[in-house]
Amino acid sequence: MLRARDFWGALVLLAAAIFFLWRTFDIPLWGGNRAGVSNAEWYNSAAIVPLGIFSALLVLSVILLIISIRAGGARQALTSVGLGWDRIEALRFTTIAVILFFYIAGLVPRVDFILGSGLLITALTFGFHKGLPERMILSASAVAMAGLYAMTQHFPQAEWRAHDDDWVTLVLWIALTIGALRRARGDRVIRAMPIIALVAPVLLVCAMAFGFRQNVPNRGGLIFSQIEYHYYVTLRPLWRS
C-alpha cells in the first residue's frame, strides 16, 4: 500500500518537475536580457538555481517511481488496491498542502528567506517525522499563521520590505522549535532539527546571493539584510586589504 502511494506521489512530483523545468527554460542562460538585467555569463543567469532544484526533483521522482514499480506499487495502484484512503492520510496531504501554500504564497515574497525557510524545515521535520496527527496540525498551524499574517498585513508588493511579519515568523519558529524539543526528548532527528533549519537556508541564500550572484527573495529581510550589509561593508574590505 505504501509503495502504491509512492507510485502516485512520484507521478505528481515528476509532472511538477517537468512543468517547472519547462517554465525555467524561458529564462535566458547566455547573453539574454530579462526585466532589464542582462547576463553575459551562464553562471550569472537567474535560471541556474531553479534548474538545479527542479532537476534534482526530477531525478528523485524518477528514482521513487522506479522503486515503487519494482516493489509492486504500480500494480497495486493500478488495480486500486493500494489507494487505502483514510483520515490520517487525508490529514497528512491536507497539512502538507497548507504548509506549502502559505510558504510559497505568503512567506517567500514577503518574509526574510532564512526565517521563512527555517520555519518550513522545522514544520516539515517535526510534523511528519513520526506521522502523528497532532504534530501535523501544530506544524501546519504555525506556518499558516505566519503566512496569513504576511499576506493580510503586507499583500501589495510595495509593502514587502516591512519587518513586522519577519518578527512574527521568528517568534512562531522559536515557539515551534521549543515545543518540538520538549515533546520529542531523546529523538536525534528532532535534536538536530534546529541546526539544520538554520544552517541550510543560510548557506543556500548566501550561495545564491554571493556565489552565483542571484537575486534572492526579499533582500531587505530582517536577517539577510544584515548579512548582506556586513558582507559588503565588513568582510569584503578585509579581503581586499
Residue frames relative to the residue before (quaternion, step in Angstrom):
aa qw qx qy qz dx dy dz
M 1.0000 0.0000 0.0000 0.0000 0.00 0.00 0.00
L 0.6443 0.5221 -0.3186 0.4592 3.58 1.00 -0.84
R 0.6797 0.4761 -0.2932 0.4748 3.60 0.93 -0.85
A 0.5926 0.5446 -0.3734 0.4613 3.60 1.13 -0.50
R 0.6501 0.4862 -0.3122 0.4935 3.57 1.02 -0.77
D 0.6108 0.5406 -0.3465 0.4632 3.58 1.07 -0.71
F 0.6123 0.5606 -0.3453 0.4377 3.57 1.05 -0.77
W 0.6991 0.4457 -0.2787 0.4846 3.59 0.83 -0.97
G 0.6474 0.5267 -0.3218 0.4471 3.56 0.98 -0.79
A 0.6386 0.5239 -0.3223 0.4623 3.58 1.03 -0.80
L 0.6387 0.5226 -0.3293 0.4589 3.59 1.01 -0.75
V 0.6494 0.5072 -0.3162 0.4701 3.58 0.99 -0.82
L 0.6703 0.4902 -0.2958 0.4721 3.60 0.91 -0.91
L 0.6298 0.5360 -0.3288 0.4560 3.57 1.04 -0.78
A 0.6653 0.4944 -0.3008 0.4718 3.57 0.93 -0.88
A 0.6513 0.5116 -0.3153 0.4634 3.59 0.98 -0.83
A 0.6556 0.5145 -0.3145 0.4545 3.60 0.94 -0.87
I 0.6602 0.5029 -0.3078 0.4653 3.59 0.92 -0.89
F 0.6493 0.5239 -0.3209 0.4483 3.59 0.94 -0.88
F 0.7239 0.4386 -0.2612 0.4641 3.59 0.78 -1.01
L 0.5918 0.5343 -0.3710 0.4761 3.60 1.13 -0.48
W 0.6317 0.5339 -0.3187 0.4629 3.55 1.01 -0.85
R 0.6888 0.4573 -0.2847 0.4852 3.59 0.94 -0.86
T 0.6220 0.5557 -0.3464 0.4293 3.60 1.04 -0.67
F 0.6382 0.5446 -0.3332 0.4303 3.58 1.05 -0.68
D 0.5108 0.6097 -0.4324 0.4246 3.59 1.27 0.02
I 0.6259 0.5104 -0.3368 0.4840 3.58 1.24 -0.43
P 0.4342 -0.7300 0.4533 0.2702 3.63 -0.64 1.03
L 0.3415 -0.7455 0.5431 0.1807 3.54 -1.08 0.83
W 0.8084 0.1422 -0.0484 0.5692 3.58 0.98 -0.84
G 0.8863 0.0008 -0.0021 0.4631 3.52 -0.95 0.97
G 0.4706 0.6870 -0.4412 0.3348 3.57 1.13 0.45
N 0.2633 -0.7356 0.5989 0.1756 3.50 -1.35 0.04
R 0.0637 0.7925 -0.6001 0.0883 3.53 -0.74 1.08
A 0.8422 -0.0216 -0.0360 0.5375 3.57 -0.72 1.13
G 0.7163 -0.4709 0.2507 0.4497 3.57 1.03 0.80
V 0.6429 0.4840 -0.3262 0.4960 3.58 1.27 0.05
S 0.1630 -0.7982 0.5754 0.0720 3.57 -0.65 1.10
N 0.1439 -0.7752 0.6085 0.0895 3.57 -1.18 0.59
A 0.2444 -0.7919 0.5467 0.1194 3.54 -0.54 1.19
E 0.7563 0.3011 -0.1689 0.5558 3.59 1.17 -0.55
W 0.5914 -0.6139 0.3920 0.3459 3.58 -1.06 0.74
Y 0.6791 0.5082 -0.3122 0.4280 3.59 1.00 -0.75
N 0.6258 0.5082 -0.3484 0.4783 3.60 1.25 -0.02
S 0.4927 0.6862 -0.4220 0.3291 3.56 1.26 -0.16
A 0.4886 -0.6609 0.4918 0.2875 3.56 -1.09 0.75
A 0.5867 0.6010 -0.3658 0.4010 3.59 1.26 -0.20
I 0.5068 0.6956 -0.4186 0.2897 3.61 1.17 -0.44
V 0.7077 0.4712 -0.2771 0.4476 3.59 0.74 -1.04
P 0.7012 0.4330 -0.3088 0.4748 3.67 0.73 -0.85
L 0.5924 0.5492 -0.3768 0.4532 3.62 1.09 -0.55
G 0.6668 0.4973 -0.3036 0.4646 3.57 0.95 -0.83
I 0.6716 0.5082 -0.3020 0.4466 3.58 0.90 -0.93
F 0.7573 0.3947 -0.2277 0.4678 3.58 0.73 -1.03
S 0.5666 0.5449 -0.3955 0.4749 3.59 1.20 -0.30
A 0.6384 0.5077 -0.3172 0.4838 3.57 1.04 -0.80
L 0.6372 0.5188 -0.3235 0.4692 3.58 1.01 -0.79
L 0.6318 0.5316 -0.3253 0.4609 3.58 1.04 -0.78
V 0.6661 0.4970 -0.3026 0.4666 3.59 0.90 -0.92
L 0.6779 0.4950 -0.2968 0.4553 3.59 0.88 -0.93
S 0.6551 0.5033 -0.3215 0.4628 3.61 0.98 -0.76
V 0.6300 0.5142 -0.3363 0.4750 3.60 1.06 -0.69
I 0.6417 0.5158 -0.3234 0.4665 3.60 0.98 -0.82
L 0.6582 0.5030 -0.3043 0.4704 3.58 0.95 -0.89
L 0.6391 0.5271 -0.3228 0.4577 3.57 1.02 -0.79
I 0.6568 0.5073 -0.3094 0.4643 3.59 0.94 -0.89
I 0.6542 0.5139 -0.3135 0.4579 3.59 0.94 -0.89
S 0.6778 0.4908 -0.3018 0.4568 3.58 0.90 -0.89
I 0.6425 0.5112 -0.3315 0.4647 3.60 1.02 -0.72
R 0.6722 0.4977 -0.3025 0.4571 3.58 0.90 -0.90
A 0.7038 0.4523 -0.2614 0.4814 3.59 1.08 -0.66
G 0.6009 -0.5988 0.3509 0.3965 3.58 1.25 0.12
G 0.3952 0.7490 -0.4603 0.2662 3.57 1.25 0.15
A 0.6310 0.5357 -0.3419 0.4448 3.58 1.01 -0.76
R 0.6553 0.5056 -0.3175 0.4629 3.57 0.93 -0.85
Q 0.6481 0.5107 -0.3132 0.4701 3.56 0.97 -0.83
A 0.6844 0.5012 -0.2923 0.4416 3.57 0.88 -0.99
L 0.7085 0.4769 -0.2709 0.4440 3.56 0.85 -0.96
T 0.6904 0.4108 -0.2873 0.5216 3.60 1.19 -0.31
S 0.4732 -0.7211 0.3926 0.3192 3.57 1.38 0.29
V 0.4187 0.7010 -0.4794 0.3217 3.59 1.19 0.40
G 0.7599 0.4284 -0.2117 0.4407 3.54 0.98 -0.83
L 0.4007 0.7245 -0.4944 0.2648 3.59 1.15 0.15
G 0.0671 0.8797 -0.4678 0.0537 3.58 0.95 -0.89
W 0.1618 0.8216 -0.5312 0.1291 3.60 0.91 0.84
D 0.1044 0.7873 -0.6021 0.0820 3.57 -0.83 0.97
R 0.7556 -0.4111 0.2580 0.4399 3.56 -1.31 0.06
I 0.6625 0.5065 -0.3104 0.4562 3.60 0.90 -0.88
E 0.6492 0.5122 -0.3160 0.4651 3.56 1.00 -0.84
A 0.6498 0.5086 -0.3133 0.4701 3.58 0.98 -0.84
L 0.6456 0.5130 -0.3209 0.4659 3.57 1.00 -0.80
R 0.6380 0.5386 -0.3314 0.4394 3.60 0.96 -0.81
F 0.6930 0.4612 -0.2831 0.4763 3.58 0.84 -0.96
T 0.6518 0.5276 -0.3222 0.4392 3.58 0.97 -0.82
T 0.6924 0.4716 -0.2894 0.4631 3.59 0.84 -0.92
I 0.6187 0.5202 -0.3503 0.4732 3.61 1.03 -0.67
A 0.6491 0.5159 -0.3147 0.4621 3.59 0.96 -0.86
V 0.6400 0.5213 -0.3213 0.4641 3.60 1.00 -0.83
I 0.6604 0.5141 -0.3066 0.4534 3.58 0.90 -0.94
L 0.6985 0.4689 -0.2824 0.4609 3.59 0.80 -0.98
F 0.6365 0.5377 -0.3426 0.4340 3.61 0.97 -0.79
F 0.7333 0.4196 -0.2561 0.4697 3.59 0.72 -1.02
Y 0.6014 0.5358 -0.3718 0.4615 3.61 1.14 -0.45
I 0.7295 0.4339 -0.2485 0.4668 3.59 0.79 -1.02
A 0.7612 0.3944 -0.2120 0.4691 3.59 0.82 -0.99
G 0.7859 0.3530 -0.1814 0.4741 3.58 1.00 -0.73
L 0.7804 0.3914 -0.2030 0.4434 3.57 0.72 -1.05
V 0.6640 0.5496 -0.3339 0.3816 3.60 0.75 -1.01
P 0.7415 0.3986 -0.2862 0.4576 3.68 0.69 -0.83
R 0.7954 0.3939 -0.1504 0.4355 3.58 0.97 -0.85
V 0.7552 0.3668 -0.1833 0.5115 3.59 1.05 -0.78
D 0.6517 -0.5011 0.3978 0.4074 3.55 -1.20 0.57
F 0.5228 -0.6814 0.4162 0.2985 3.58 -0.79 1.08
I 0.6457 0.5237 -0.3277 0.4487 3.59 0.96 -0.79
L 0.6763 0.4880 -0.2967 0.4652 3.59 0.92 -0.88
G 0.6844 0.4906 -0.2919 0.4535 3.58 0.85 -0.95
S 0.6942 0.4628 -0.2773 0.4766 3.58 0.92 -0.89
G 0.6119 0.5393 -0.3499 0.4608 3.59 1.08 -0.63
L 0.6486 0.4955 -0.3097 0.4877 3.56 1.02 -0.81
L 0.6311 0.5374 -0.3289 0.4526 3.60 1.01 -0.78
I 0.6781 0.4864 -0.2977 0.4637 3.60 0.82 -0.99
T 0.6480 0.5172 -0.3159 0.4613 3.57 0.98 -0.84
A 0.6722 0.5046 -0.2983 0.4522 3.58 0.90 -0.92
L 0.6890 0.4715 -0.2929 0.4659 3.60 0.88 -0.87
T 0.6684 0.5018 -0.3098 0.4533 3.60 0.97 -0.80
F 0.7221 0.4302 -0.2498 0.4808 3.56 0.76 -1.02
G 0.7008 0.5143 -0.2831 0.4054 3.56 0.89 -0.92
F 0.8310 0.2426 -0.0796 0.4942 3.57 0.95 -0.84
H 0.4000 0.7237 -0.4751 0.3008 3.59 1.26 0.18
K 0.7895 0.2517 -0.1261 0.5454 3.59 0.95 -0.87
G 0.4344 -0.7231 0.4470 0.2976 3.59 1.24 -0.20
L 0.4044 0.7178 -0.4754 0.3085 3.61 1.14 0.54
P 0.5221 -0.6831 0.4052 0.3110 3.63 -0.73 1.01
E 0.6666 0.5131 -0.3266 0.4310 3.61 0.87 -0.87
R 0.6416 0.5072 -0.3279 0.4729 3.60 1.09 -0.65
M 0.6121 0.5433 -0.3463 0.4585 3.59 1.03 -0.72
I 0.6822 0.4873 -0.2876 0.4631 3.56 0.87 -0.99
L 0.6551 0.5151 -0.3142 0.4548 3.60 0.92 -0.88
S 0.6730 0.4935 -0.2995 0.4623 3.60 0.91 -0.89
A 0.6666 0.4918 -0.3041 0.4705 3.58 0.91 -0.90
S 0.6369 0.5332 -0.3331 0.4461 3.60 1.01 -0.75
A 0.6432 0.5306 -0.3268 0.4449 3.58 0.98 -0.82
V 0.6864 0.4594 -0.2856 0.4860 3.60 0.87 -0.94
A 0.6449 0.5310 -0.3250 0.4434 3.59 0.98 -0.83
M 0.6526 0.5076 -0.3247 0.4594 3.61 0.95 -0.81
A 0.6630 0.4946 -0.3114 0.4679 3.59 0.94 -0.85
G 0.6938 0.4766 -0.2788 0.4623 3.57 0.87 -0.93
L 0.6565 0.5115 -0.3155 0.4559 3.57 0.98 -0.83
Y 0.6295 0.5210 -0.3388 0.4663 3.59 1.02 -0.74
A 0.6670 0.5023 -0.3079 0.4560 3.58 0.88 -0.92
M 0.6949 0.4805 -0.2883 0.4506 3.60 0.91 -0.86
T 0.7100 0.4581 -0.2747 0.4588 3.60 0.94 -0.80
Q 0.7297 0.4297 -0.2441 0.4726 3.59 1.01 -0.78
H 0.8090 0.1332 -0.0434 0.5709 3.61 1.08 -0.66
F 0.0743 0.8454 -0.5249 0.0657 3.56 0.73 1.03
P 0.7090 0.4378 -0.3024 0.4628 3.69 0.74 -0.86
Q 0.6149 -0.5915 0.3814 0.3557 3.56 -1.11 0.69
A 0.5946 0.5926 -0.3632 0.4042 3.58 1.11 -0.61
E 0.7302 0.4131 -0.2345 0.4911 3.62 1.17 -0.45
W 0.4146 0.7535 -0.4437 0.2518 3.60 1.22 0.13
R 0.6584 0.5209 -0.3189 0.4398 3.61 1.17 -0.33
A 0.4193 0.6966 -0.4795 0.3301 3.59 1.22 0.17
H 0.3692 -0.7722 0.4876 0.1723 3.57 -1.10 0.69
D 0.4964 0.6675 -0.4534 0.3202 3.63 1.14 -0.17
D 0.6437 0.4968 -0.3326 0.4777 3.60 1.07 -0.63
D 0.5672 0.5637 -0.3804 0.4646 3.60 1.19 -0.46
W 0.6767 0.4931 -0.2918 0.4624 3.57 0.91 -0.92
V 0.6262 0.5280 -0.3369 0.4644 3.58 1.02 -0.77
T 0.6612 0.5004 -0.2997 0.4718 3.58 0.95 -0.89
L 0.6404 0.5269 -0.3231 0.4558 3.59 0.98 -0.82
V 0.6598 0.5039 -0.3087 0.4642 3.59 0.92 -0.90
L 0.6648 0.4930 -0.3024 0.4727 3.60 0.94 -0.87
W 0.6284 0.5359 -0.3285 0.4582 3.59 1.03 -0.77
I 0.6708 0.4863 -0.2958 0.4755 3.58 0.91 -0.94
A 0.6623 0.5121 -0.3097 0.4507 3.58 0.93 -0.91
L 0.6662 0.4903 -0.3057 0.4716 3.59 0.94 -0.85
T 0.6393 0.5273 -0.3245 0.4561 3.59 1.02 -0.76
I 0.6623 0.4925 -0.3054 0.4749 3.58 0.92 -0.90
G 0.6566 0.5105 -0.3093 0.4611 3.57 0.95 -0.85
A 0.6493 0.5136 -0.3172 0.4626 3.58 1.01 -0.81
L 0.6716 0.4960 -0.3033 0.4592 3.60 0.91 -0.87
R 0.6671 0.4948 -0.3049 0.4660 3.58 1.03 -0.71
R 0.7011 0.4660 -0.2675 0.4688 3.59 1.04 -0.77
A 0.7883 0.2923 -0.1306 0.5255 3.60 1.10 -0.62
R 0.0829 0.8163 -0.5626 0.1014 3.57 0.72 1.05
G 0.7887 0.2906 -0.2313 0.4899 3.54 -0.94 0.92
D 0.5760 0.5669 -0.3830 0.4473 3.60 1.27 -0.12
R 0.3752 -0.7650 0.4771 0.2152 3.60 -0.45 1.19
V 0.6181 0.5453 -0.3512 0.4441 3.60 1.05 -0.69
I 0.6887 0.4694 -0.2837 0.4743 3.58 0.88 -0.93
R 0.6344 0.5285 -0.3406 0.4497 3.60 1.03 -0.69
A 0.6925 0.4474 -0.2747 0.4949 3.60 1.08 -0.66
M 0.4893 0.7163 -0.4010 0.2943 3.57 1.23 -0.43
P 0.6728 0.4925 -0.3423 0.4331 3.70 0.75 -0.82
I 0.6474 0.5166 -0.3267 0.4553 3.59 1.01 -0.78
I 0.6670 0.4934 -0.2985 0.4718 3.58 0.91 -0.92
A 0.6682 0.5250 -0.3013 0.4326 3.58 0.93 -0.92
L 0.6948 0.4364 -0.2718 0.5029 3.59 1.17 -0.51
V 0.7156 0.4745 -0.2694 0.4362 3.57 0.77 -1.04
A 0.6527 0.5531 -0.3313 0.3980 3.61 0.85 -0.93
P 0.7254 0.4052 -0.2854 0.4776 3.68 0.68 -0.87
V 0.6027 0.5508 -0.3699 0.4433 3.61 1.08 -0.61
L 0.6735 0.4834 -0.2938 0.4757 3.59 0.88 -0.92
L 0.6617 0.5175 -0.3157 0.4412 3.58 0.93 -0.88
V 0.7140 0.4504 -0.2773 0.4587 3.58 0.76 -0.99
C 0.6404 0.5092 -0.3341 0.4680 3.61 1.05 -0.64
A 0.6342 0.5131 -0.3310 0.4742 3.58 1.03 -0.74
M 0.6532 0.5108 -0.3123 0.4635 3.57 0.98 -0.83
A 0.7487 0.4361 -0.2291 0.4437 3.57 0.79 -1.04
F 0.8161 0.2830 -0.1227 0.4887 3.58 0.80 -0.99
G 0.6813 0.4657 -0.2921 0.4834 3.58 1.18 -0.47
F 0.8015 0.2492 -0.1068 0.5331 3.56 0.68 -1.16
R 0.3674 -0.7557 0.4697 0.2710 3.60 1.31 -0.05
Q 0.3137 0.7555 -0.5083 0.2693 3.56 0.96 0.91
N 0.4754 -0.6261 0.5287 0.3202 3.53 -1.28 0.38
V 0.1911 -0.8125 0.5439 0.0869 3.58 -0.35 1.22
P 0.6041 -0.5673 0.4032 0.3881 3.61 -1.15 0.47
N 0.8720 0.0052 -0.0142 0.4893 3.55 -1.07 0.86
R 0.0633 -0.8373 0.5430 0.0002 3.57 0.47 1.20
G 0.6838 0.4825 -0.2891 0.4648 3.58 1.17 -0.49
G 0.3104 0.7830 -0.4881 0.2286 3.58 1.23 0.36
L 0.7219 -0.4908 0.2894 0.3927 3.53 -1.25 0.52
I 0.7725 0.3369 -0.1795 0.5075 3.61 0.85 -0.93
F 0.7038 0.4828 -0.3043 0.4230 3.60 0.75 -0.99
S 0.5928 0.5671 -0.3801 0.4271 3.61 1.05 -0.61
Q 0.6566 0.4904 -0.3102 0.4818 3.60 1.07 -0.69
I 0.6253 0.5244 -0.3383 0.4686 3.58 1.04 -0.76
E 0.6758 0.4921 -0.2968 0.4616 3.57 0.88 -0.92
Y 0.6364 0.5373 -0.3305 0.4439 3.58 0.97 -0.82
H 0.7263 0.4289 -0.2530 0.4738 3.58 0.78 -0.99
Y 0.5730 0.5733 -0.3893 0.4376 3.59 1.16 -0.45
Y 0.7595 0.3806 -0.2100 0.4839 3.58 0.83 -1.00
V 0.7331 0.4350 -0.2406 0.4641 3.59 1.02 -0.76
T 0.7836 0.3354 -0.1652 0.4962 3.59 0.99 -0.84
L 0.7716 0.3995 -0.2208 0.4431 3.58 0.64 -1.10
R 0.6874 0.5017 -0.3137 0.4211 3.62 0.74 -0.96
P 0.6480 0.4909 -0.3540 0.4623 3.66 0.89 -0.66
L 0.6146 0.5362 -0.3515 0.4596 3.60 1.09 -0.62
W 0.6587 0.5062 -0.3095 0.4627 3.57 0.95 -0.89
R 0.6795 0.4958 -0.2996 0.4502 3.58 0.91 -0.89
S 0.6749 0.4828 -0.3028 0.4687 3.56 1.04 -0.72
